[in-house]
């Protein structure tokens, strides 16, 4: 393997692990609340009040109104950074042994990369367009439509959200198991 490729893989691995640790909890919250909002409203007929509570968590509204676009931008850029560094790690590697967390992680990442990219960029575009660029709901609707997979139709949209949300949850679950063990073991102190 070339020296440049080894350096890129080392860099990608270090940054990927850092991004996962930083954004694990916000992504987990975003995935769960996005799933709960869409599936709760579409399939379970839950109230608009329930939907508002889920969106409060999904967009970080609990941090204050002025923080919403900053929170969405940070989490969205975190997703994009994780995707970019993850793709660097996949570069030129063969699929790991069957049945391992690494294989599941690689397969799900490969399938979910484009939908996650679309979801992150359109979520950012919608929120920044509404808050910072002054777009009306009608003007920003295309971004929200893409973010939610509305192009799959009213019946398909919940399935799209389910697939994207479960992909995120699977990637977080398998990704955390792949982190170096030294990060989770206490360091002995000298006495």
C-alpha positions, -999 to 999 in steps of 0.1 A, spaced: 0 0 0 14 34 -9 25 58 18 0 84 8 -29 59 10 -17 47 44 -15 83 57 -51 90 43 -64 59 59 -48 67 93 -61 103 91 -95 91 80 -97 66 109 -87 91 135 -112 118 124 -139 93 118 -136 80 153 -136 115 167 -167 126 147 -186 95 158 -178 102 195 -188 139 192 -220 134 172 -232 100 185 -257 113 210 -272 142 188 -275 117 159 -291 92 181 -316 118 193 -322 130 157 -328 95 143 -352 84 171 -372 116 171 -374 117 133 -386 82 133 -411 88 161 -424 120 145 -430 105 110 -441 70 120 -462 83 149 -480 108 127 -483 86 96 -490 52 110 -502 57 145 -522 89 141 -505 106 170 -514 143 176 -497 174 162 -487 181 198 -467 149 198 -452 159 165 -442 193 178 -425 177 208 -405 153 185 -395 182 163 -384 202 194 -359 174 201 -351 167 164 -340 203 157 -326 212 191 -353 237 199 -348 231 236 -315 250 233 -334 282 224 -349 296 192 -317 313 180 -297 280 185 -319 259 161 -301 267 129 -267 264 146 -276 230 161 -290 217 128 -259 230 109 -235 214 134 -253 180 134 -257 180 96 -220 189 91 -212 161 116 -231 136 94 -213 149 63 -179 146 81 -187 111 92 -197 102 57 -166 117 41 -142 101 66 -161 68 64 -157 68 26 -120 74 30 -118 43 52 -137 22 26 -113 32 -1 -96 1 -15 -107 -22 13 -123 -56 8 -154 -66 27 -147 -79 62 -155 -114 74 -192 -124 73 -214 -118 103 -191 -93 119 -202 -59 131 -176 -44 107 -193 -61 78 -228 -50 88 -214 -14 93 -197 -14 58 -228 -28 41 -253 -4 57 -229 25 52 -226 17 15 -264 15 10 -273 44 33 -246 69 22 -266 87 -5 -299 89 16 -279 102 46 -261 127 24 -295 139 10 -311 140 45 -282 160 60 -278 185 32 -316 192 27 -321 194 65 -294 220 67 -307 238 36 -343 239 50 -334 252 84 -308 278 73 -331 289 45 -359 294 69 -339 310 97 -310 329 81 -321 334 45 -357 344 52 -373 318 29 -410 312 34 -423 278 41 -434 275 5 -399 285 -8 -381 260 15 -407 232 10 -385 215 -17 -358 210 9 -382 196 35 -398 174 8 -364 159 -1 -354 156 36 -385 135 43 -385 115 11 -419 129 0 -409 119 -36 -417 83 -26 -454 93 -22 -475 96 9 -475 58 15 -437 55 8 -425 84 29 -427 66 62 -409 37 48 -381 60 36 -378 76 70 -379 42 86 -350 30 63 -329 61 69 -336 61 107 -328 25 111 -297 29 91 -285 56 114 -293 35 145 -275 5 130 -245 26 120 -242 40 155 -247 6 171 -221 -11 150 -198 19 148 -195 22 186 -185 -15 188 -157 -8 163 -141 20 184 -107 13 200 -111 -6 233 -85 17 249 -111 45 249 -134 25 272 -108 10 296 -97 30 326 -60 41 326 -42 28 358 -30 56 379 5 56 395 3 58 433 
